[in-house]
Amino acid sequence: MPLVAFSPLPTFERLMAEHHDVLPLDKAEHQDIRELHVGLLNMMPDATLQATERQFMRLVGDCNQIVQFYVHLFTIPDIPRSTEAQAWIDQYYETFDQVKEHGLDALIISGANPANPELEKESFWPMLTEVIDWAAENVTSTLCACLATHAVVQYKYGICRQPLPNKKWGVYRHRLTKTDHPLTRHTNTKFDVPHSRYNQITREQLEAKGLRTLAQSEDAGVHLATSEDGIRLVFFQGHPEYDDFSLLKEYKREIDRWLCGERADYPPFPENYFEKPVVEYLQKFKVELENARKNETARPEWPEEWLLDQLDNTWRDTALSTFNNWLGLVYQLTNKNPKLPFMEGVDPSDPLKGL
């Protein structure tokens, strides 16, 4: 049930145009329907800032809970921004102080673009840890995506991510390791998830600290895990929020980096993402680009429209199932007052008991 367009954020209009459920504020105020307030700490770089808004807001808004979703966007001021991105943030985002003032039922923390191998040296680290500490006392459940997962498990559990020999990049098949957990209820036991990262945390690292692994891939490792209690912290190492074209855009950006000399090698394909006709086409496109670069002639035109028509999304239904389960648990555990993280009678040490 619907997102509530309670601010002039243009993402609401974009989602309405895509036929997602978005309810104007004046109508929302006249409906006797429970509200859930979900924070989105968006730490993504400028190029993907707005796309990340849309991706997570789609997943929240497309859940079939009988509830009105208010999504509160905020970010970390210390992340360097362009003039345009900062203007967007200034106009449409809340401050962390404002978020704390009205309270949240649930929180999503996006990934980020790291500049240092040591996460604690990142510009976002001091405020991120402040948000994590506040959420532990005031938010029913926090869902961490990709790099946010790496940062939170390091801060909370002392688990340090491990560098990979090559970028883990593509769409990978996963299997549930636990089918009886409320977060995996009605979820296919085998499903796809995109990944895009240079580092990893392993199942062995997580389970040594008492965390629960719920889904894993032979090729990509852990995707879904939770804190010891099963709900207060939810961890994604993959990117189930990705659009069908997200990896294509990343691939194009890497080609552009090669063209301008920022990377020495021509980028490989994201694994298990392109079908055979696309692979064959892009192999020919690579040769044409290499010849144009060598001979200093006009570059071939990027075939975006044709490529977009060839892409499949094989992960969205599972992503929606996970978000639906997650927000359903939040709905059951939270009081109508979003500043109170648990209903009376719920044991904070075992919040899923009886659900």
ABEGO torsion letter per residue (X at the ends): XBBBBABABAAAAAAAAAGBBBBBAAAAAABBBBBBBBBBBBABBAAAAAAAAAAAAAAAAABABBBBBBBBBBBBAABBBBAAAAAAAAAABBBAAAAAAAEBABBBBBBBBBABABAAABAAAAAAAAAAAAAAAABABBBBBEAAAAAAAAAAAGBBBBBBABBBBEBBBBBBABAABAAABGBBABBBBBBBBABBBBAAAAAAAGBBBABBBAAAEBABBBBAAGAABBBBABBAABBAAAAAAAAAAAAAAAAAGABABBBBBBBGABBAAAAAAAAAAAAAAAAAAAAGBBBBBBBAAAAAAABBBAAAAAAAAAAAAAAAAAAAABBABAABABBBGBBAABAABGX
